[in-house]
């Protein structure tokens, strides 16, 4: 449970923040990150809700962006209650707990929660490896932020008490910052190679994010993919160079024939 990180993106209510801290202490989790939180997240109201978990509140890390909060994480679950073509393969909290606790010792696993009123954006979910949703009733699907966090923490704690939760051996996934750098390299390469639609390059790229997210990438695999994109870059540059040379030769021949 010490490898679990809770990330709240732009929490709007200090009482919710304090309540999340209390739930974290209930279930043995202490790593809290806040992304651009409300100004009064450490107010008296928040501290009163946190009670004995005020230490978690006072020691919470604050980041300007989600990518910064995820930089050193090895696995990230993005929570959502919306569905669509970019939000497929949703896990339940129980399934995500199994995957989270199956990571090798030393891995940092993040559970990312969005704003109280509109959750996480699609671009923020792009930074996560997997999506999780709580199977609430369709008549009122949205849960209170602190209640949702408590439910995930309960599932994690429950699974942590079982003896067979760890299944992935010593394979440590790459950190989020390295995976995201690889995806940005991939984006540039496939755009230059005219594989991605320049009007909507992230449409296909999100499919790759989901594919790689399901299996998880370790450091060696990230380096291999960087090498692949670099090789494609070189081939594409050579192709463009030869194309430019051919244009120059054709232009020279055309000018020579015109003068003749």
PEJOVEN-V964338 format. One record per residue. N is the residue number from 1. OMEGA is omega in degrees with one decimal (NA if undefined). D_LAST is the distance of its C-alpha to the last C-alpha in Angstrom with 2 decimals. Layout:
# PEJOVEN-V964338
N/OMEGA/D_LAST ; N/OMEGA/D_LAST
This chain:
# PEJOVEN-V964338
1/179.0/81.99 ; 2/177.7/81.11 ; 3/-175.8/77.51 ; 4/176.1/77.24 ; 5/174.5/75.54 ; 6/180.0/76.00 ; 7/175.7/73.22 ; 8/-179.3/73.82 ; 9/177.9/70.75 ; 10/176.4/71.62 ; 11/-172.0/75.30 ; 12/-176.3/76.65 ; 13/179.3/80.39 ; 14/179.1/82.33 ; 15/176.7/85.13 ; 16/-179.7/82.74 ; 17/178.7/81.51 ; 18/179.6/85.11 ; 19/176.7/86.01 ; 20/178.2/83.08 ; 21/179.8/84.37 ; 22/178.4/87.81 ; 23/179.1/86.50 ; 24/179.3/84.48 ; 25/176.2/87.65 ; 26/-172.0/89.56 ; 27/172.0/87.25 ; 28/177.5/86.55 ; 29/-175.4/83.04 ; 30/-175.6/82.37 ; 31/-179.7/78.59 ; 32/175.6/77.64 ; 33/179.1/74.29 ; 34/178.7/73.68 ; 35/178.0/70.26 ; 36/-175.6/70.33 ; 37/175.5/73.98 ; 38/-174.4/76.02 ; 39/-174.5/77.35 ; 40/-176.2/80.95 ; 41/176.4/80.51 ; 42/-177.7/83.16 ; 43/179.2/85.54 ; 44/180.0/89.26 ; 45/179.0/88.76 ; 46/-178.7/86.33 ; 47/177.9/88.66 ; 48/177.9/91.62 ; 49/-178.5/89.79 ; 50/-178.0/88.76 ; 51/-176.6/92.36 ; 52/178.7/92.60 ; 53/-179.9/88.85 ; 54/177.7/88.13 ; 55/177.5/86.92 ; 56/179.4/84.00 ; 57/-176.5/83.19 ; 58/-178.1/83.40 ; 59/-179.4/81.27 ; 60/176.8/78.57 ; 61/-179.1/75.02 ; 62/-178.5/72.90 ; 63/178.0/69.11 ; 64/-177.5/66.56 ; 65/177.4/64.60 ; 66/-179.5/65.34 ; 67/177.9/62.64 ; 68/-180.0/64.49 ; 69/-177.6/67.81 ; 70/-168.5/66.38 ; 71/-176.5/64.46 ; 72/179.0/66.99 ; 73/179.2/68.12 ; 74/179.8/67.54 ; 75/-178.1/68.25 ; 76/175.7/68.33 ; 77/176.4/69.83 ; 78/-178.8/68.85 ; 79/-179.6/71.54 ; 80/173.5/70.76 ; 81/178.7/72.55 ; 82/-178.5/69.43 ; 83/179.4/67.65 ; 84/-173.8/64.10 ; 85/178.0/60.96 ; 86/-178.6/60.58 ; 87/-176.4/64.29 ; 88/177.4/65.01 ; 89/-176.6/67.25 ; 90/177.1/69.91 ; 91/170.2/72.73 ; 92/176.0/76.35 ; 93/-179.8/78.01 ; 94/179.6/79.90 ; 95/179.3/76.78 ; 96/178.2/75.06 ; 97/178.4/78.19 ; 98/-179.6/78.09 ; 99/-177.6/74.45 ; 100/-176.3/75.08 ; 101/176.6/78.08 ; 102/-178.3/76.39 ; 103/-178.8/74.06 ; 104/176.2/74.78 ; 105/-178.5/76.99 ; 106/176.2/75.05 ; 107/174.3/72.64 ; 108/-177.5/72.56 ; 109/-176.5/72.58 ; 110/169.0/72.04 ; 111/-171.3/73.21 ; 112/-179.4/71.32 ; 113/-176.0/72.96 ; 114/-177.3/71.36 ; 115/-178.7/72.60 ; 116/-173.8/75.83 ; 117/-176.3/74.28 ; 118/172.7/70.86 ; 119/-179.5/70.64 ; 120/175.5/67.44 ; 121/178.2/63.95 ; 122/179.5/61.44 ; 123/176.9/59.47 ; 124/176.8/62.71 ; 125/176.8/63.50 ; 126/-178.7/60.07 ; 127/-178.8/61.49 ; 128/-177.9/64.40 ; 129/-177.5/64.49 ; 130/-179.2/66.80 ; 131/-179.7/68.36 ; 132/177.0/72.08 ; 133/176.2/74.05 ; 134/-176.2/77.77 ; 135/179.4/78.84 ; 136/179.8/80.60 ; 137/-176.3/81.76 ; 138/178.7/79.15 ; 139/178.3/81.48 ; 140/-170.6/81.20 ; 141/-173.3/78.67 ; 142/179.0/78.21 ; 143/171.0/80.51 ; 144/-175.5/81.65 ; 145/-176.5/79.52 ; 146/177.0/82.42 ; 147/179.7/83.86 ; 148/178.8/80.60 ; 149/-179.8/80.36 ; 150/-179.6/84.00 ; 151/178.8/83.35 ; 152/179.8/80.51 ; 153/177.4/82.63 ; 154/-180.0/85.49 ; 155/178.2/83.35 ; 156/-179.2/82.06 ; 157/-179.9/85.59 ; 158/-179.8/86.91 ; 159/-178.9/84.30 ; 160/-179.3/84.75 ; 161/177.4/88.39 ; 162/-173.3/87.48 ; 163/-171.0/87.19 ; 164/-175.4/84.13 ; 165/-174.1/81.61 ; 166/-172.7/79.41 ; 167/-172.3/77.22 ; 168/176.2/73.85 ; 169/-175.2/75.03 ; 170/-179.0/73.26 ; 171/-178.1/69.74 ; 172/178.2/69.00 ; 173/176.6/66.23 ; 174/177.9/63.55 ; 175/-174.0/64.20 ; 176/-179.0/62.78 ; 177/-179.6/60.58 ; 178/177.6/58.81 ; 179/-179.4/58.40 ; 180/175.7/57.01 ; 181/177.5/54.51 ; 182/-179.8/53.38 ; 183/178.0/53.00 ; 184/174.6/50.93 ; 185/178.1/48.65 ; 186/-179.6/48.50 ; 187/-179.4/47.64 ; 188/-177.6/44.71 ; 189/-176.7/43.38 ; 190/172.3/43.69 ; 191/-179.8/42.17 ; 192/179.6/39.10 ; 193/178.5/38.91 ; 194/175.3/39.13 ; 195/179.1/42.40 ; 196/175.7/44.48 ; 197/-178.0/44.14 ; 198/178.7/43.13 ; 199/-179.6/45.34 ; 200/-174.9/48.37 ; 201/-175.6/47.79 ; 202/-179.7/51.54 ; 203/178.8/52.32 ; 204/-177.9/51.26 ; 205/178.6/52.08 ; 206/176.8/55.69 ; 207/176.1/55.96 ; 208/177.9/55.03 ; 209/-179.6/57.58 ; 210/-179.0/60.25 ; 211/-179.8/59.40 ; 212/180.0/59.51 ; 213/-180.0/62.47 ; 214/-178.0/64.56 ; 215/-175.6/64.25 ; 216/-179.1/64.03 ; 217/173.1/61.75 ; 218/-174.9/63.07 ; 219/-178.8/61.37 ; 220/-179.3/59.85 ; 221/176.5/58.37 ; 222/178.8/56.87 ; 223/178.2/55.24 ; 224/179.9/53.90 ; 225/174.4/52.33 ; 226/179.2/50.84 ; 227/178.0/49.33 ; 228/-179.8/47.91 ; 229/178.9/46.26 ; 230/178.7/44.91 ; 231/177.2/43.38 ; 232/177.0/41.78 ; 233/-178.0/40.50 ; 234/179.8/38.86 ; 235/-179.2/37.30 ; 236/177.6/36.00 ; 237/177.8/34.56 ; 238/178.6/32.80 ; 239/-179.7/31.43 ; 240/179.8/30.11 ; 241/179.0/28.67 ; 242/178.4/26.72 ; 243/178.4/25.62 ; 244/178.6/24.31 ; 245/179.7/22.49 ; 246/178.5/20.88 ; 247/-179.9/19.81 ; 248/178.9/18.27 ; 249/179.9/16.38 ; 250/179.2/15.21 ; 251/178.2/14.21 ; 252/179.3/12.24 ; 253/179.9/10.40 ; 254/179.7/9.90 ; 255/179.2/8.65 ; 256/179.9/6.21 ; 257/-179.6/4.97 ; 258/179.7/5.44 ; 259/179.4/3.81 ; 260/NA/0.00
